[in-house]
Amino acid sequence: MRDPRINFRSRELAAVLAFLIPGAGHYYQGRRVKAGIFFSGIVTLFFAGMVLGHWQPVYSQTAFSADRSLVEMLPAEKPPTTRFSIGYGAQVFNGLVALPALIQQARFSAGGGNSKVLQEEIDSDFIGVLRDNSQAVPVSGRITVRGDGGTLTGVTPDGFEFSGEFRYVSIRLGREVYGSPRKAIALSQLSGIDIEGFRPTNLNGSVERSFLNWYQVPRDNAELDRLHVTLSHQFDIACVFTWIAGLLNLMAIWDAYDGPAYGYGDESPDDDEEPESGDREAD
């Protein structure tokens, strides 16, 4: 039975509030101590997982290509296949903090494929490879791309620093909305860069992607592999933290809707408890 000492008010509204913000349903009912415990405990656990996982443990779907191509670079006419992320079934109960994944899922599905047109100037750090017909040199540094040219300042693995302007004929950029902080970039028919006699004709690598275009967006197995290589078991722990936070809030939602599992009046007397005076008279 429900505890008669609790003013549940509108139980349905309390449950909705508890879903949206952990503890909000209890606050609405006047159960302030429980509200504080649920909010601080669940929200802290969720964001601890997000920080441990570099803000990437939450996503509603994984994407993959039938021909094992990199999903981020698929053309618009070959949309990736998506699969529901089982972990999100628990994460969604964190409420508002996990709901952006559904919005990002819709943006990802409607976002088309890779782009062959430079929409706006790129000014970002760069990690990638410069190639010609017979050689490939890894580089890291900073790149600016505008119009049909740009500048690249970088360093090779052996410590050689270079800087110069370049021109290119064609460009390919990864999907605008995709679950990775890095966006793929490929420039072909490159000219103008000279690294101790090495004159690359192609550039492949990645630049920064806007936070709003990768946070809680579906990602493919290539990105998940990168996360596991970078973070190792830390990423798995981060996911577990967000799962547990969601499941804890599921119990909090039920508590806001129906009260404690054992309410006032459910108690059974102990065996050695003295009977009430009325009971003695009845005996």
C-alpha positions as CSV (number, residue, x, y, z in Angstrom):
1,M,0.0,0.0,0.0
2,R,1.1,3.6,-0.5
3,D,2.4,5.5,2.5
4,P,-0.5,7.7,3.5
5,R,1.9,10.2,5.0
6,I,3.2,11.1,1.5
7,N,1.4,13.7,-0.5
8,F,1.9,12.3,-4.0
9,R,-0.1,15.1,-5.6
10,S,-0.2,14.2,-9.3
11,R,1.7,10.9,-9.5
12,E,1.9,11.0,-13.3
13,L,3.4,14.5,-13.3
14,A,5.8,13.5,-10.5
15,A,7.0,10.6,-12.6
16,V,7.5,12.7,-15.7
17,L,9.5,15.3,-13.7
18,A,11.5,12.5,-12.1
19,F,12.3,11.2,-15.6
20,L,13.3,14.6,-17.0
21,I,15.5,15.6,-14.0
22,P,16.5,13.1,-11.3
23,G,14.9,14.1,-8.0
24,A,12.5,16.7,-9.6
25,G,9.4,14.5,-9.0
26,H,10.3,14.1,-5.3
27,Y,10.9,17.9,-5.0
28,Y,7.5,18.5,-6.5
29,Q,6.0,16.2,-3.9
30,G,7.8,18.0,-1.0
31,R,10.2,15.1,-0.4
32,R,13.2,17.4,-0.4
33,V,15.8,15.1,1.2
34,K,15.2,12.3,-1.3
35,A,15.2,14.8,-4.1
36,G,18.6,16.0,-3.1
37,I,20.0,12.5,-2.8
38,F,18.7,11.3,-6.1
39,F,19.8,14.5,-8.0
40,S,23.3,14.6,-6.6
41,G,23.9,10.9,-6.8
42,I,22.5,10.2,-10.2
43,V,23.7,13.3,-12.0
44,T,27.1,13.0,-10.5
45,L,27.4,9.4,-11.6
46,F,26.2,10.3,-15.1
47,F,28.7,13.1,-15.6
48,A,31.5,11.2,-14.0
49,G,31.0,8.6,-16.8
50,M,30.8,11.4,-19.4
51,V,34.1,12.9,-18.3
52,L,35.8,9.5,-18.1
53,G,34.6,8.7,-21.6
54,H,35.6,12.0,-23.1
55,W,31.9,13.0,-23.4
56,Q,31.3,10.1,-25.8
57,P,29.6,7.2,-24.0
58,V,26.1,8.3,-24.9
59,Y,24.7,7.6,-28.4
60,S,21.4,6.0,-29.5
61,Q,22.6,4.2,-32.6
62,T,25.7,2.7,-34.2
63,A,26.1,2.9,-38.0
64,F,27.8,0.6,-40.4
65,S,28.3,0.2,-44.1
66,A,27.5,-3.0,-46.0
67,D,30.8,-2.9,-47.9
68,R,32.8,-2.0,-44.7
69,S,33.6,1.5,-46.0
70,L,34.2,4.3,-43.5
71,V,30.7,5.5,-42.7
72,E,31.8,9.1,-42.3
73,M,33.0,9.2,-45.9
74,L,30.0,7.4,-47.6
75,P,28.3,9.4,-50.4
76,A,24.8,10.6,-49.8
77,E,23.3,8.0,-52.2
78,K,24.7,5.2,-49.9
79,P,23.2,6.0,-46.5
80,P,24.6,3.8,-43.7
81,T,22.6,1.2,-41.9
82,T,22.0,1.9,-38.3
83,R,21.4,-0.3,-35.3
84,F,20.0,0.6,-31.9
85,S,22.6,0.9,-29.1
86,I,21.5,-1.4,-26.3
87,G,23.3,0.7,-23.7
88,Y,21.1,3.7,-24.6
89,G,18.1,1.7,-23.3
90,A,19.5,2.4,-19.8
91,Q,21.0,5.8,-20.5
92,V,17.8,7.3,-21.7
93,F,16.4,7.1,-18.2
94,N,18.8,9.9,-17.2
95,G,16.3,12.2,-18.7
96,L,17.1,15.6,-20.3
97,V,20.9,15.0,-20.2
98,A,20.5,11.9,-22.5
99,L,17.7,13.1,-24.8
100,P,20.0,15.1,-27.1
101,A,21.0,11.7,-28.6
102,L,17.5,11.4,-30.1
103,I,17.8,14.8,-31.7
104,Q,21.3,14.0,-33.0
105,Q,20.1,10.7,-34.4
106,A,17.6,12.6,-36.5
107,R,20.2,15.1,-37.6
108,F,22.6,12.2,-38.5
109,S,19.9,10.5,-40.6
110,A,19.0,13.6,-42.5
111,G,22.6,14.9,-42.9
112,G,23.5,13.4,-46.2
113,G,26.9,12.0,-46.9
114,N,30.4,13.3,-47.4
115,S,30.9,16.7,-49.0
116,K,32.9,17.6,-52.0
117,V,32.4,21.3,-51.6
118,L,34.1,23.6,-49.1
119,Q,31.2,25.4,-47.4
120,E,33.3,27.6,-45.1
121,E,37.0,28.2,-44.3
122,I,38.7,25.6,-42.2
123,D,41.2,26.7,-39.6
124,S,42.1,23.8,-37.4
125,D,44.8,21.5,-36.0
126,F,45.6,18.7,-38.4
127,I,46.6,15.1,-38.0
128,G,47.2,13.0,-41.1
129,V,49.4,11.8,-44.0
130,L,50.9,13.4,-47.0
131,R,51.4,11.1,-50.0
132,D,52.8,11.0,-53.5
133,N,52.8,8.0,-55.8
134,S,55.5,6.2,-53.8
135,Q,55.8,7.7,-50.4
136,A,53.7,8.6,-47.4
137,V,54.8,10.9,-44.6
138,P,52.7,11.3,-41.3
139,V,52.4,14.9,-40.2
140,S,50.7,16.9,-37.5
141,G,50.3,20.6,-37.2
142,R,47.8,23.3,-38.3
143,I,45.9,23.7,-41.6
144,T,43.9,26.5,-43.2
145,V,41.8,25.7,-46.2
146,R,39.9,28.3,-48.2
147,G,38.9,28.5,-51.8
148,D,41.2,26.3,-53.8
149,G,44.2,26.7,-51.6
150,G,45.5,27.1,-48.1
151,T,48.4,26.8,-45.7
152,L,49.9,23.9,-43.8
153,T,52.3,24.2,-40.9
154,G,53.5,20.9,-39.4
155,V,56.1,18.6,-38.2
156,T,57.1,15.1,-39.3
157,P,57.8,12.1,-37.0
158,D,61.6,12.8,-37.3
159,G,61.1,16.3,-36.1
160,F,61.4,18.2,-39.4
161,E,59.3,21.4,-39.2
162,F,57.8,22.9,-42.4
163,S,55.3,25.6,-43.4
164,G,54.0,26.7,-46.7
165,E,51.1,27.5,-48.9
166,F,49.4,24.9,-51.2
167,R,46.8,24.6,-53.9
168,Y,44.4,21.6,-54.6
169,V,42.0,20.6,-57.2
170,S,39.4,18.5,-55.3
171,I,38.4,18.1,-51.7
172,R,36.3,15.6,-49.7
173,L,35.1,16.2,-46.2
174,G,33.5,13.8,-43.8
175,R,29.8,14.0,-42.8
176,E,29.0,17.3,-41.1
177,V,27.1,15.5,-38.3
178,Y,28.9,12.4,-37.0
179,G,29.9,10.9,-33.7
180,S,33.6,11.9,-33.6
181,P,35.4,15.1,-32.5
182,R,37.5,14.8,-35.7
183,K,36.3,15.3,-39.2
184,A,37.9,13.5,-42.1
185,I,39.5,15.6,-44.8
186,A,41.1,14.6,-48.2
187,L,42.7,16.9,-50.7
188,S,43.9,15.6,-54.1
189,Q,46.1,16.9,-56.8
190,L,48.0,18.9,-54.2
191,S,50.8,21.3,-55.1
192,G,53.1,23.7,-53.4
193,I,54.3,21.7,-50.3
194,D,58.0,20.7,-50.3
195,I,59.4,18.7,-47.4
196,E,63.1,18.2,-48.1
197,G,62.4,17.3,-51.7
198,F,59.3,15.4,-51.0
199,R,56.4,17.0,-52.9
200,P,53.1,15.3,-51.9
201,T,50.1,15.2,-54.3
202,N,47.5,14.1,-51.8
203,L,46.6,14.9,-48.2
204,N,44.5,12.7,-46.0
205,G,43.7,13.2,-42.3
206,S,41.4,14.9,-39.9
207,V,40.5,18.3,-38.5
208,E,38.3,19.5,-35.6
209,R,34.6,19.0,-35.7
210,S,32.2,21.4,-33.9
211,F,31.0,20.1,-30.5
212,L,27.4,20.4,-31.5
213,N,28.0,18.2,-34.5
214,W,29.5,15.2,-32.7
215,Y,28.1,15.3,-29.1
216,Q,25.8,12.2,-28.6
217,V,25.7,11.6,-32.4
218,P,25.6,8.0,-33.8
219,R,29.0,6.7,-34.6
220,D,30.4,3.6,-36.4
221,N,32.7,0.8,-35.2
222,A,35.8,2.6,-36.5
223,E,35.2,5.4,-34.0
224,L,34.4,3.0,-31.2
225,D,37.6,1.1,-32.0
226,R,39.5,4.4,-31.8
227,L,37.9,5.2,-28.4
228,H,38.9,1.7,-27.1
229,V,42.5,2.2,-28.3
230,T,42.7,5.6,-26.8
231,L,40.9,5.0,-23.5
232,S,41.2,1.2,-23.1
233,H,39.0,-0.1,-20.3
234,Q,38.3,3.5,-19.1
235,F,35.7,3.9,-21.9
236,D,33.9,0.7,-20.8
237,I,33.8,1.9,-17.2
238,A,32.5,5.3,-18.4
239,C,29.6,3.5,-20.3
240,V,28.8,1.5,-17.2
241,F,28.6,4.6,-15.0
242,T,26.0,6.1,-17.4
243,W,24.0,2.9,-17.6
244,I,23.9,2.6,-13.8
245,A,22.9,6.2,-13.4
246,G,19.9,5.6,-15.8
247,L,18.8,2.4,-14.1
248,L,19.0,4.2,-10.7
249,N,16.8,7.0,-12.0
250,L,14.3,4.4,-13.3
251,M,13.9,3.2,-9.7
252,A,13.6,6.9,-8.6
253,I,10.8,7.4,-11.2
254,W,8.9,4.5,-9.7
255,D,9.4,5.8,-6.2
256,A,8.0,9.2,-7.3
257,Y,5.0,7.5,-8.9
258,D,4.1,4.8,-6.3
259,G,6.1,5.6,-3.2
260,P,8.6,3.5,-1.3
261,A,8.6,-0.3,-2.0
262,Y,7.5,-0.8,1.6
263,G,5.1,1.8,2.7
264,Y,3.6,2.8,6.0
265,G,1.2,0.1,7.2
266,D,3.0,-2.8,5.5
267,E,4.9,-3.7,8.6
268,S,4.2,-7.1,10.3
269,P,4.6,-7.3,14.1
270,D,7.7,-9.1,15.4
271,D,7.1,-12.4,17.0
272,D,8.1,-11.1,20.5
273,E,6.0,-7.9,20.1
274,E,3.4,-7.5,22.9
275,P,-0.2,-7.5,21.5
276,E,-2.3,-4.4,21.8
277,S,-4.6,-4.2,24.9
278,G,-7.6,-4.6,22.7
279,D,-6.1,-7.9,21.4
280,R,-5.5,-9.2,24.9
281,E,-9.2,-8.5,25.8
282,A,-10.4,-10.3,22.7
283,D,-8.2,-13.3,23.7
